[in-house]
Amino acid sequence: MRLERLTSNKIKIFLTTDDLYDRGLTKEDIWVDSMKWRQLFHDMLEEASEEFDVDFHGSVAVEIFSIQAQGMIMIITVDDIGGEEEMLLYDSFLDMHVMGEENEGLLYTFDSIEEVIELSKRLLPMNIGGGCLYGYEERYYLFFKDVHPDELEKTASILSEYGDASILSPHVLSEYGKKIIENQAIETIYHYFG
């Protein structure tokens, strides 16, 4: 589990599928009101509270972005509460609003271009291609927008051998990253370096 403070009242939590599995949960469990899910949520709030010195009182909005074969990203926003009197009203009350969004793409990060080259040598002979290659903050990012559902687990598994699932969104990359290869990144890299 990785935590990142986005603003004074907003925190991003990235949970891998392994994090969920270690706690006896699946991504599907978040849509069911279960005690395991409630315990995980309270554990995450407690850890975020300790790490970022944030008190979770009042209304908390939770946005959940499920990333196929990688895990999930949760954005937790604490409503700003004005005045000490209002704070007393909410002292032990936590109201949670959950919104979800499914992301069909795969986004992985790599330390070096050599890892991406080796990955392309592995993927293309298996008829797995496409992708968009970005550079951002001295790392390489490979984004596959439309992965066939039958190939999703296999593709994610191979990507995980060479890189790490990224907690960045494709939108951040398209805005702030440098687009190196826009389309057919695997085929292009294999053509020049394979």
N, C-alpha and C positions, 0 to 999 in steps of 0.2 A: 504494500500500500504506500503510495506516494502522496504527499500533501503539498499544496502550493497556495500561498495567499495571493489573491487577485486584486482585491481592494480591501478597504478597512472593514467591510462587512460581508465579504464574499471569499469563499475558499473552494479550491478545486481538489478533489480526491480522485486518484486513479487507482482502481482495483483490477488486478489481473485475474484471469480465470483461475489461476493457481491460488491466489488470495482467497477467492470465494470457496474453492474446493477445500482448502485447509480448514475453513470454518464450517464445512458441511453444507454449503449453499451452491446453487446454480444461479445463472442470470435470470432464469424464469421465476425464481423465488421472490424477486423484488416486487412482482406484480401480485403476489399472494400475501395476505396479512398473516405472517407467521412469527412465532416467538424468536426463532433464529435470526430472522431479518431485523426485527426490532432490536435485538441484542447487538447485532453487528452495527446498526445505525448509531446506537447509543455509544458503543465503543469508539466509533469513528469521531463522533462529536466530542467525546472526552479527550481523545488524542489530539484533535485539532484545537480544542480549548487550551490544553497544556502547551502545545507547541507555539501557538500564535497568540496566546493570552486573550482569547475571545470568550465572552460569556454568552451562552446560547439560551437567552430568555426571550420570551415573546414568540412571535411568529417566525417560522423558518421555512423558506421555500427551497425545495430540492428539485434540481433538474438532473435527470439521468439520461446519459447518452450511452447506449449499448453499442459496443464496437465488436462486430462479428469476430469470433475466434481470438480476441485479445483481452476482453474484459469489459470494464465500464468506467465512465468518467461521471462523477457526481459534482455538480456545482451547488454549493450550499450558500444561500443568501439569508442573512439575519436582518430582519426589518429593524430599522433604526427606531428606537423608542425614546420619546422626549420626556424629560423630567423624572425626578426620583419617585413621585407619587405613582406615575404610570408603571414604573419599574416594579414597585411593590405589588401591584395588581398581578403582574406576570411572573412573580418570583419563582414559582415552581411549575409554571405552565409552558408547555412546548407544543405549538401547533404546526403540523407538518403538511405541506402541500407538495405532492409529487407530480412532476411532468416528465414524460419520457420521449425519447427520440431514438429511432433505430438508424444506425449508420451501416450501409452495405459495403463500404470501402475498407481496404486494409492499408494502414500507414505504418511503415517501419523506418527506423533510423539506423545509420551505419557510421562507424568511426572513420572509415576510409573508403576511397573509390575502389580499392582493390577488393574489398568485401563485396561491393556491388558487382564488380566484374566476375568474381567467382560465382556469385549467385546467378548471374545471367547464364553462365556456362552450365549451371545445374538446371535452371528452369526451362530454357528454350528446347533442349532435347526432349523434355516432357510435355511439349506443346503448351507451355504456360508462358504467355508473353504480355505485352502491353505495358502499362504503367507510365508514370510521369516522375522524372527525377528532379529533385530540388537540392539546393545548397542553402544551409541556414545555420548561422553561428558555428562555423567550422565543423559541421556534420553534414552528412548526405541523407536525404529522405526519399523513399520510394513509395509512391501512392498508387494503389490499384483501385480505381473507382468501381468498375463493374466486374466483379469476380463471379463466375457462374457458381450457384449454390453447391453443385456437386464437387467443385474444385476448391471450395473455400477452406476447408480444414487442411487439405493437403498443401495448398499454397501457403497458408499461415504457418504450418509446421516447418516447411522449408525456409521461409523467410526468417523464422525464429532461430534457425541454425546459423545464420549469417549476421543477423541484426537483432534489434529489440523493438517491441511494439512501442509506438510513440504516443505520448499523451498530448502532443500538439494536435490541433485540428487542421484539416486541409485548408481551411479558410485563412488561418494564420500564415501558413506556408505560401499560399497564393498571393497574399498581401505583402509579406515581409521577406519571404525567401527569394532566392534567385532560381528561376526556372532554367534548368540545364538542358533537359530533353523533355519536350512537351508531350509527345505521343510515342508509343512503341519504344519505351526506354530499354526494355530487355532486349528487343531485336536489334536496336541501334548499338547498344554496348557490345552485344555478342558479335555483330558485324565488324566492328572496329578492333575489338580486343579478344575475341573468342578463338 
